Amino acid sequence: MIKNFLRDESGASAAEYALILAIVGAAIATAMLLLGGEIRDSIVNAEAQIEAGQGDLAPAD
């Protein structure tokens, strides 16, 4: 019974999924840190352009 338990590798799948999840999470966190400022600046720039052009738009019905 103990030999069978030691040879059982069914738990390896869960460990592999956890490792993949950790790697993907780290990649997302890194991307957020590297691109966060640029994304914020792009949104602020788009907002400023929309606000600047609001007088040219016809009112919505």
C-alpha positions in Angstrom: 0.0 0.0 0.0 2.8 2.4 0.9 4.7 1.5 -2.3 1.6 2.3 -4.4 1.1 5.6 -2.6 4.7 6.6 -3.3 4.4 5.6 -7.0 1.1 7.5 -7.4 1.7 10.6 -9.6 -1.8 11.9 -9.9 -1.0 14.8 -7.6 1.6 16.0 -10.1 -1.1 17.5 -12.3 -2.3 19.8 -9.6 1.3 21.0 -8.9 1.8 21.6 -12.6 -1.3 23.7 -12.8 -0.3 25.7 -9.8 3.1 26.4 -11.3 1.5 27.5 -14.6 -0.9 29.7 -12.7 2.0 31.3 -10.8 3.9 32.0 -14.0 0.9 33.5 -15.7 0.2 35.6 -12.6 3.7 36.9 -12.5 3.6 37.7 -16.2 0.4 39.7 -15.8 1.8 41.6 -12.7 4.9 42.4 -14.6 3.0 43.7 -17.6 0.8 45.8 -15.4 3.9 47.4 -13.7 5.6 48.0 -17.0 2.6 49.2 -19.0 0.4 50.8 -16.3 1.7 54.3 -16.7 1.5 54.2 -20.5 -2.1 53.0 -20.4 -3.0 55.7 -17.9 -1.4 58.4 -20.0 -3.2 57.1 -23.1 -6.6 57.2 -21.3 -6.0 60.7 -20.0 -4.9 61.8 -23.5 -8.1 60.3 -25.0 -10.2 61.9 -22.4 -8.7 65.3 -23.0 -9.2 65.0 -26.8 -12.9 64.0 -26.2 -13.4 66.9 -23.9 -11.8 69.3 -26.3 -14.0 68.2 -29.2 -17.3 68.2 -27.3 -18.4 71.6 -28.7 -18.3 70.3 -32.2 -20.7 67.5 -31.6 -24.5 67.8 -32.2 -26.6 67.1 -29.1 -27.9 63.6 -28.7 -31.7 63.1 -29.1 
